[in-house]
Amino acid sequence: MEYPFGTGGDDVVMATVKRWAVVVLIDERDGHTHAEARLHSGESARLTGVGDARLNPADTDVPAIGDELAAARALSDLGHQLLVTTAADLRAVVGHPVRVSV
């Protein structure tokens, strides 16, 4: 199956497309918001990023802000874990430590 991807007005058709999904789960309790970002890549190893947010007692309680902050932290953690995993996989292939940057 081919999917077109737009790139500045030009469509590029890719022969093989892999689908990865990230599911973000959010739980709020007593001024604390916990989020997990779970990567489902179709591979056997799954990664889960975690993020938390706490309501400052002096602030107005706006649950959506806690959700956004906890989710952003979970996604950031997931991205970091993916970079660490990539570096370990590359090291296994090339036989020496590698540095992977964003």
HUGIJO-V53685 format. One record per residue. N is the residue number from 1. RES is the residue in three letters. PSI is psi in radians with two decimals (none if undefined). Layout:
BEGIN
n->(N/N)
res->(RES/RES)
psi->(PSI/PSI)
END
This chain:
BEGIN
n->(1/2/3/4/5/6/7/8/9/10/11/12/13/14/15/16/17/18/19/20/21/22/23/24/25/26/27/28/29/30/31/32/33/34/35/36/37/38/39/40/41/42/43/44/45/46/47/48/49/50/51/52/53/54/55/56/57/58/59/60/61/62/63/64/65/66/67/68/69/70/71/72/73/74/75/76/77/78/79/80/81/82/83/84/85/86/87/88/89/90/91/92/93/94/95/96/97/98/99/100/101/102)
res->(MET/GLU/TYR/PRO/PHE/GLY/THR/GLY/GLY/ASP/ASP/VAL/VAL/MET/ALA/THR/VAL/LYS/ARG/TRP/ALA/VAL/VAL/VAL/LEU/ILE/ASP/GLU/ARG/ASP/GLY/HIS/THR/HIS/ALA/GLU/ALA/ARG/LEU/HIS/SER/GLY/GLU/SER/ALA/ARG/LEU/THR/GLY/VAL/GLY/ASP/ALA/ARG/LEU/ASN/PRO/ALA/ASP/THR/ASP/VAL/PRO/ALA/ILE/GLY/ASP/GLU/LEU/ALA/ALA/ALA/ARG/ALA/LEU/SER/ASP/LEU/GLY/HIS/GLN/LEU/LEU/VAL/THR/THR/ALA/ALA/ASP/LEU/ARG/ALA/VAL/VAL/GLY/HIS/PRO/VAL/ARG/VAL/SER/VAL)
psi->(2.37/2.49/2.29/2.46/2.19/2.37/1.49/0.64/-0.41/2.40/2.32/2.24/2.17/2.36/-0.67/2.23/2.25/2.51/2.10/2.44/2.46/2.16/2.23/2.10/2.34/2.33/2.31/2.29/2.22/0.86/0.18/2.28/2.27/2.34/2.55/2.29/1.94/2.14/2.20/1.79/-0.02/-0.14/2.92/-0.63/2.30/2.51/2.53/2.13/2.59/2.46/2.56/2.71/2.51/2.47/2.19/2.22/-0.43/-0.20/2.75/2.41/1.90/1.64/-0.62/-0.58/-0.74/-0.69/-0.82/-0.78/-0.81/-0.73/-0.73/-0.73/-0.67/-0.73/-0.67/-0.76/-0.73/-0.77/-0.74/-0.77/-0.65/-0.68/-0.73/-0.74/-0.74/-0.77/-0.72/-0.71/-0.74/-0.73/-0.70/-0.57/-0.80/-0.28/0.19/2.77/2.51/2.79/2.16/2.20/2.89/none)
END
